[in-house]
Amino acid sequence: MGYFRTLAKALTGRPMASTSGYNAATSGRRMLNIVGTTRGINSLALSDGPRLTALARKAVMDNPLAANGVSSYIAEVIGTGIRPHSNHEDPDTRKLLEREFSRWVPQASAARRIGPGGKPDSINDFYTLESLVCRNVVEAGEAFARLRPRMPEDGLRVPLQLDLIEPEQLPFWKQDGGSGTNLVRGGIEFDQIGQRVAYHFYRNHPGDATVWPNAYEIVRVPAESVLHVMEPLRGNQIRAITSLAPILVLLSDLNEYDDAERFKKKLGAYLFAWRKSQNADDTGVASSSSVGTDVAPSGSAYVESRMGTITLLDTNAGEEFGFYNTPDVGTMYESFMRVQREPIATVIRISYEMLTGNMTGVNYSSARVRLIALRRVWQQFQMSVIVHQFCRPVWRAWLDAAALAGVIDAVDYRKSPEQYLSVEWLAQPWDWVDPVKDVESKRMEVESAFDSREAVVASRGRDVEEVDAAIARDHARESTLGIVPVYGSSRAAEPAPAGGDAGVDAGGDAGKGQ
């Protein structure tokens, strides 16, 4: 730019006018106090991550909005569980895989107790682990799980369990770039081509004061045994940042403001009294006293009182008695709180009504539009984070363990692993906003060949083969009992009306123009 300005001045005798680009890129008065950052995402995560995680944990512990918001988000994303549906081309193998996985689900957690027969029994099932992983990703930005092979004496049909590891157990400060060929950053060990080869975990949670021996011992765990689940913000990100970071200051400020308003309301519920003696020589009465901005008459004194009681006055003492005007919450409190809560719901990715439980002002149209947009966000998180980073590797590890245990055909699995690995994860469906219209639109899509029954059933979190088998059982039972069905696809089994013609229209003319 300096060259062009010099050239313009030489040709015209006047300097070229200076023009700015984006207003935000200028350094004028308006932008003087706005601070930007050029720090990389890993620098931000490794330096700020521990503090942000601690603040997010505290916010979810103490702030009712944060606690309910996170729980609501997990309920929408995970629900009763994201379940696998095998796409193996052989129907018998497909049913076998799904049946065996469902048997393994109750024994998936490495957190165990002594169960019936003295054998270990899992405290949580696989779908509970999905919820816990989702919670850690929302609160701390990331979650870790370790694949734990089990011994035959543990009594597991498929000898595999999952051990959840708290994000705080992977130290952000763990760095090592010169002791060997590998590089350790944020507790993660990388080889020379950038692959993750190991994780350096604390053996126990560093904040658990109940664990004394080996409290701060660090253990190297091979990366092949670790599932690292996180929602990345940028490419090549190695550690995560809590998704609550943009609202942590807002949550703190709003909590303090709400506490102040609540205390003001509490003061307003008390009766604060004053008394004034008619005797001018009474030196025990001060000249004035006050509560808040309310000043008592000159020559009065504050009457100490307790909840539910008040000081009795001697009627012969010639005293006056009165009450202070106590402060109350302002009339703009509700509207102010709503405006402040809306960005909290937006960042957590739920609706305002889900955050607060307040349905005031909600109508069908606004609720439908908002839910459609949110469900797309929830589905994105389901597929890109929970399914890809957690469910998919668990399915592969489960197949390996099942093959080694003889639960599935190990030879066939080795011969065509892609058939066994092909699986579709079905989340719990969301209820329709308008069931009649939504069901009708799906029916029209199927009849117009824009979609298949299998796809529609899958969108409801069901297996079409299970649904068809259930319908067939219903038809068989109805036929045995002589019941004439009147619902769904069962109408195909209804006999034609006696003496009638299905081709006759409302006017009584049959098939004109045929």
C-alpha positions in Angstrom: 0.0 0.0 0.0 2.9 2.4 0.7 4.2 2.0 -2.9 0.8 2.9 -4.4 0.5 5.9 -2.1 3.9 7.2 -3.2 3.0 6.6 -6.9 -0.3 8.4 -6.6 1.4 11.4 -4.9 4.1 11.5 -7.7 1.5 11.4 -10.5 -1.1 13.7 -9.0 0.8 15.8 -6.5 -1.7 14.6 -3.9 -1.5 11.6 -1.6 -4.0 8.8 -2.2 -6.9 8.8 0.2 -6.6 6.2 2.9 -9.6 3.8 3.0 -10.3 1.2 5.7 -11.6 -2.3 5.2 -13.8 -3.9 7.8 -14.8 -1.5 10.6 -14.0 -4.2 13.2 -10.4 -4.3 11.8 -9.8 -0.6 12.5 -8.2 0.8 15.7 -10.3 3.8 16.2 -12.2 5.0 19.3 -15.0 2.5 18.9 -12.7 -0.6 18.7 -10.1 0.6 21.1 -11.4 -1.3 24.1 -12.3 -4.5 22.2 -9.6 -7.1 22.6 -9.1 -10.0 20.1 -7.0 -13.1 20.3 -4.7 -14.9 17.8 -4.0 -17.8 20.1 -4.4 -21.3 18.7 -7.2 -23.5 19.9 -4.7 -25.9 21.6 -3.0 -23.0 23.4 -6.4 -21.9 24.7 -7.5 -25.4 25.7 -4.3 -26.3 27.5 -4.0 -23.0 29.4 -7.7 -22.1 30.1 -9.2 -25.6 30.1 -8.7 -26.5 33.7 -10.2 -23.3 35.0 -13.1 -23.4 32.6 -13.9 -27.0 33.5 -13.9 -26.2 37.2 -16.2 -23.2 36.7 -18.6 -25.3 34.5 -18.7 -28.1 37.0 -19.5 -25.6 39.8 -22.2 -23.9 37.7 -24.0 -27.2 37.0 -23.7 -28.1 40.7 -25.2 -24.8 42.1 -27.1 -23.0 39.3 -30.6 -24.5 38.8 -30.8 -23.2 35.2 -27.5 -24.8 34.2 -28.3 -28.0 36.0 -31.8 -28.3 34.4 -30.4 -27.2 31.0 -27.7 -29.8 30.8 -30.1 -32.6 32.0 -32.7 -31.5 29.4 -30.1 -31.6 26.6 -28.9 -35.0 27.6 -32.5 -36.3 27.7 -33.1 -35.0 24.1 -29.8 -36.3 22.7 -29.6 -39.7 24.4 -33.0 -40.3 25.8 -33.4 -44.0 26.6 -30.3 -44.8 24.5 -28.9 -44.8 21.0 -29.2 -48.5 19.9 -27.5 -50.5 17.2 -29.3 -52.0 14.2 -27.1 -54.4 12.2 -27.1 -54.1 8.4 -25.6 -57.6 7.9 -27.0 -59.1 4.7 -27.8 -62.4 6.4 -31.0 -62.1 8.4 -30.1 -64.8 10.9 -26.7 -63.2 11.6 -28.3 -59.8 11.9 -30.7 -61.0 14.5 -27.9 -62.9 16.3 -25.8 -59.7 16.6 -28.6 -57.6 17.9 -29.7 -60.3 20.4 -26.2 -60.8 21.7 -25.5 -57.1 22.0 -28.8 -56.6 23.9 -27.6 -59.3 26.3 -24.3 -57.5 26.8 -25.9 -54.1 27.4 -26.7 -54.7 31.2 -23.1 -55.8 31.8 -21.3 -53.1 29.8 -20.0 -51.0 32.8 -16.8 -51.8 34.6 -18.2 -50.2 37.7 -19.3 -53.5 39.4 -20.8 -55.0 42.5 -21.0 -58.6 43.7 -24.2 -59.9 42.1 -26.2 -63.2 42.2 -24.0 -66.3 42.6 -21.1 -64.2 43.8 -20.4 -63.0 40.2 -19.6 -59.4 39.3 -22.6 -57.4 38.1 -22.5 -54.0 36.4 -24.0 -51.0 38.2 -24.8 -49.2 34.9 -25.8 -50.4 31.5 -24.5 -49.3 28.2 -27.1 -46.7 27.6 -26.5 -45.1 31.0 -22.8 -44.9 29.9 -23.9 -43.0 26.8 -25.7 -40.5 29.0 -22.7 -40.1 31.3 -20.4 -39.6 28.3 -22.8 -36.9 26.9 -22.8 -35.1 30.3 -19.1 -35.0 30.5 -18.8 -33.7 26.9 -21.3 -30.9 27.7 -19.9 -29.9 31.1 -16.2 -30.5 30.6 -16.0 -30.5 26.8 -14.7 -34.1 26.6 -15.1 -37.6 28.0 -12.9 -40.7 28.2 -13.7 -44.4 28.3 -11.3 -47.3 28.6 -12.0 -50.7 27.0 -11.5 -53.4 29.6 -11.2 -57.0 28.6 -12.4 -59.4 31.2 -11.3 -62.9 32.4 -13.5 -66.0 31.8 -14.2 -66.3 35.6 -16.0 -62.9 35.5 -18.9 -64.8 33.9 -19.5 -62.4 31.0 -20.8 -63.9 27.7 -18.8 -61.3 25.9 -15.7 -60.5 28.0 -15.6 -56.7 27.5 -16.6 -53.8 29.7 -16.2 -50.0 29.6 -14.5 -47.9 32.3 -15.4 -44.2 32.3 -12.5 -41.9 33.1 -13.1 -38.3 34.3 -11.6 -35.6 32.0 -9.8 -34.1 35.0 -7.8 -37.3 35.2 -5.9 -36.4 32.0 -3.6 -33.6 33.2 -3.5 -30.5 31.0 0.0 -29.7 32.3 1.5 -33.0 31.2 4.0 -31.9 28.5 7.1 -33.8 27.2 8.9 -32.9 24.0 12.4 -33.9 24.6 12.6 -37.2 26.5 12.0 -39.4 23.5 10.8 -39.7 19.9 7.2 -39.1 20.9 5.6 -35.8 21.9 3.3 -35.5 24.9 0.8 -32.6 24.8 -1.9 -32.1 27.4 -1.4 -35.6 28.6 -1.8 -37.2 25.1 1.2 -38.9 23.5 1.8 -38.5 19.8 4.2 -40.3 17.5 6.2 -38.6 14.8 3.4 -38.5 12.3 0.9 -37.1 14.7 -1.0 -40.2 15.6 -2.2 -40.6 19.2 -0.4 -43.6 20.7 -1.1 -43.2 24.5 -2.9 -41.2 27.2 -1.2 -40.4 30.5 -4.0 -40.5 33.1 -3.9 -40.0 36.9 -4.7 -43.4 38.4 -7.4 -41.7 40.5 -9.2 -38.4 40.3 -6.8 -35.7 41.5 -9.7 -33.9 43.3 -10.8 -37.0 45.2 -9.7 -36.4 48.8 -10.9 -39.9 49.8 -8.1 -41.6 47.9 -4.8 -41.6 49.7 -2.4 -44.2 48.2 -1.1 -43.4 44.7 -3.4 -40.3 44.6 -1.2 -38.5 42.0 0.3 -41.5 40.2 0.2 -41.1 36.4 -0.4 -44.2 34.3 0.3 -44.6 30.6 -2.6 -46.2 28.8 -2.3 -47.3 25.1 -4.5 -45.3 22.8 -6.0 -48.4 21.3 -7.8 -49.0 24.7 -9.0 -45.4 25.1 -12.1 -43.7 23.6 -11.7 -39.9 23.5 -15.1 -38.2 22.9 -15.1 -34.5 22.3 -16.9 -31.9 20.3 -14.1 -30.1 18.3 -14.2 -26.4 17.6 -11.4 -26.3 15.1 -9.2 -28.7 13.2 -6.3 -30.5 14.9 -7.7 -29.8 18.3 -6.3 -32.2 20.9 -8.2 -31.2 24.1 -11.6 -29.8 24.4 -13.2 -26.7 26.0 -16.5 -26.8 27.8 -19.5 -25.8 25.7 -20.7 -23.7 28.7 -17.7 -21.3 28.4 -19.6 -18.5 26.7 -22.2 -18.3 29.5 -20.1 -18.9 32.6 -19.8 -15.1 33.4 -23.5 -14.6 32.6 -24.5 -17.5 34.9 -22.4 -16.0 37.7 -23.7 -12.5 37.3 -27.3 -13.6 37.0 -26.9 -15.8 40.1 -25.6 -12.9 42.1 -28.3 -10.5 40.8 -31.1 -13.1 41.5 -29.7 -13.6 45.0 -29.7 -9.8 45.6 -33.3 -9.6 44.4 -34.3 -12.5 46.5 -32.7 -11.0 49.6 -34.5 -7.8 48.9 -37.8 -9.7 48.8 -36.9 -11.4 52.0 -36.3 -8.1 53.7 -39.6 -6.9 52.3 -41.4 -9.7 54.1 -40.0 -8.6 57.5 -41.6 -6.0 59.8 -39.1 -3.4 60.9 -40.5 -1.0 63.5 -39.4 2.2 65.2 -40.4 3.8 68.5 -40.4 7.4 69.6 -40.7 8.6 73.2 -42.9 11.6 74.0 -40.6 12.5 76.8 -37.9 14.9 75.5 -35.6 14.0 78.4 -35.4 10.4 77.4 -31.8 9.9 76.4 -32.2 6.2 75.5 -33.8 7.1 72.2 -31.6 8.2 69.3 -32.3 11.2 67.2 -33.0 9.1 64.1 -32.5 5.6 62.6 -33.0 4.1 59.2 -33.4 0.9 57.2 -32.4 1.1 53.6 -33.6 4.5 52.3 -36.5 4.8 54.8 -35.7 7.2 57.6 -37.7 7.2 60.8 -38.9 10.4 62.4 -36.5 12.4 64.4 -36.0 11.2 68.0 -37.0 7.6 67.3 -35.1 4.4 67.7 -35.0 1.0 65.9 -37.0 -1.7 67.6 -35.1 -5.1 67.4 -37.4 -7.8 66.3 -37.3 -11.5 65.4 -39.2 -13.5 62.9 -42.8 -13.9 64.0 -42.4 -11.6 67.1 -42.3 -7.9 67.9 -41.4 -6.0 71.0 -44.3 -5.0 73.2 -44.5 -1.3 74.2 -45.5 0.1 77.6 -48.6 2.1 76.9 -47.9 4.3 79.9 -44.5 5.3 78.7 -45.9 7.8 76.2 -44.3 6.3 73.1 -45.2 6.4 69.4 -44.8 3.4 67.3 -44.5 2.8 63.5 -43.2 0.6 60.7 -40.5 1.2 58.1 -41.3 0.9 54.4 -39.2 -2.1 53.3 -37.8 -2.5 49.8 -39.4 -4.8 47.2 -38.4 -6.4 43.9 -38.8 -4.1 40.9 -41.6 -4.4 38.4 -39.1 -5.2 35.5 -37.6 -8.2 37.2 -39.5 -10.8 35.2 -38.8 -9.3 31.8 -35.1 -8.7 32.7 -34.6 -12.3 33.8 -36.2 -13.6 30.6 -33.9 -11.6 28.4 -30.9 -12.9 30.4 -32.0 -16.5 30.4 -32.5 -16.7 26.6 -28.8 -16.8 25.7 -28.3 -19.5 28.3 -30.9 -21.7 26.6 -29.3 -20.8 23.2 -25.8 -21.9 24.2 -26.9 -25.1 25.9 -28.9 -25.8 22.7 -32.4 -26.2 24.1 -35.5 -24.0 24.1 -36.2 -21.3 26.7 -39.2 -23.3 27.8 -37.1 -26.4 28.3 -34.6 -24.4 30.3 -37.1 -22.8 32.7 -40.3 -24.9 32.4 -42.2 -21.7 31.7 -44.6 -22.2 28.8 -46.1 -18.7 28.9 -46.6 -17.2 25.5 -45.8 -20.4 23.6 -48.0 -21.3 20.7 -48.0 -24.3 18.3 -46.3 -22.5 15.4 -43.4 -21.0 17.4 -42.9 -24.3 19.3 -42.8 -26.3 16.0 -40.3 -24.0 14.3 -38.0 -23.9 17.3 -38.1 -27.7 17.8 -37.4 -28.4 14.1 -34.2 -26.3 14.3 -33.1 -27.8 17.6 -33.6 -31.3 16.4 -31.2 -30.8 13.6 -28.6 -29.6 16.1 -29.3 -32.6 18.3 -29.0 -35.0 15.4 -25.7 -33.5 14.4 -24.3 -34.0 17.9 -25.7 -37.6 18.0 -24.0 -38.6 14.8 -20.8 -36.7 14.8 -19.9 -37.0 18.4 -21.7 -39.8 20.3 -22.1 -42.3 17.5 -18.8 -41.7 15.6 -16.5 -41.3 18.6 -18.1 -43.6 21.2 -20.7 -46.1 19.8 -18.8 -47.0 16.6 -15.5 -48.1 18.3 -17.5 -49.8 21.1 -19.3 -51.9 18.4 -15.9 -52.9 16.8 -14.4 -53.8 20.2 -17.5 -55.8 21.1 -17.3 -57.7 17.8 -13.7 -58.6 18.5 -14.5 -59.8 22.0 -17.6 -61.7 20.8 -15.5 -63.5 18.1 -12.8 -64.5 20.6 -15.4 -65.8 23.0 -17.1 -67.8 20.3 -20.4 -65.9 20.5 -20.3 -65.1 16.8 -18.6 -67.0 14.0 -15.0 -65.8 14.2 -14.1 -67.3 10.8 -16.9 -65.5 9.0 -16.1 -62.3 10.9 -12.5 -62.4 9.8 -13.6 -63.3 6.2 -16.0 -60.4 5.8 -15.6 -57.9 8.7 -17.3 -55.1 6.8 -20.6 -57.0 6.9 -20.4 -57.2 10.7 -19.2 -53.6 11.1 -22.0 -52.2 9.1 -24.4 -51.0 11.7 -26.9 -48.2 12.0 -27.4 -46.5 15.4 -31.0 -45.5 16.1 -31.8 -42.8 18.7 -35.0 -42.7 20.7 -37.4 -40.8 18.5 -38.8 -37.4 19.4 -42.6 -37.1 19.8 -44.4 -35.5 16.9 -45.5 -31.9 17.5 -48.7 -32.6 15.5 -49.1 -36.4 15.4 -52.0 -36.4 12.9 -50.2 -34.1 10.3 -46.8 -35.7 10.8 -48.1 -39.3 10.4 -50.1 -38.3 7.4 -47.1 -36.6 5.7 -45.0 -39.8 6.3 -47.8 -42.0 4.8 -47.9 -39.8 1.8 -44.1 -39.9 1.3 -44.2 -43.8 1.4 -47.2 -44.0 -1.0 -45.5 -41.5 -3.4 -42.2 -43.6 -3.2 -40.3 -40.6 -1.8 -39.3 -42.8 1.2 -39.5 -46.3 2.4 -41.3 -47.9 5.3 -38.0 -49.1 6.6 -36.6 -45.5 6.7 -39.8 -44.2 8.4 -39.7 -46.9 11.0 -36.0 -46.3 11.6 -36.6 -42.6 12.1 -38.9 -43.7 15.0 -36.0 -45.6 16.5 -37.4 -49.0 15.7 -36.3 -52.0 13.6 -38.6 -52.5 10.6 -38.2 -56.3 10.9 -39.3 -56.2 14.5 -42.3 -54.0 13.6 -43.3 -56.3 10.7 -43.0 -59.4 12.9 -45.2 -57.7 15.6 -47.8 -56.8 13.0 -47.8 -60.4 11.7 -48.3 -61.7 15.2 -51.2 -59.3 15.7 -52.8 -60.5 12.4 -52.4 -64.1 13.4 -53.9 -63.6 16.8 -56.8 -61.6 15.4 -57.5 -64.2 12.8 -57.5 -67.0 15.4 -59.8 -65.0 17.7 -62.1 -63.9 14.9 -61.3 -60.2 15.5 -61.8 -57.9 12.5 -59.0 -55.3 12.6 -59.7 -51.7 11.9 -56.2 -50.1 12.3 -53.1 -49.5 10.3 -52.1 -51.9 7.6 -54.4 -54.5 9.1 -57.2 -53.0 7.0 -55.9 -55.1 4.1 -57.3 -58.1 5.9 -60.8 -56.6 6.2 -63.5 -58.4 4.1 -65.3 -56.4 1.5 -68.7 -55.1 2.5 -71.5 -57.6 1.6 -73.3 -56.5 -1.6 -71.0 -53.5 -2.0 -68.6 -52.4 -4.6 -65.3 -50.7 -3.6 -65.2 -49.0 -6.9 -68.5 -47.0 -6.5 -68.0 -43.4 -5.7 -70.1 -41.1 -3.5 -72.6 -40.5 -6.4 -73.2 -44.2 -6.9 -71.5 -44.4 -10.3 -69.0 -47.2 -10.7 -65.8 -46.7 -12.5 -66.8 -44.1 -15.2 -64.5 -43.8 -18.0 -63.0 -47.3 -17.4 
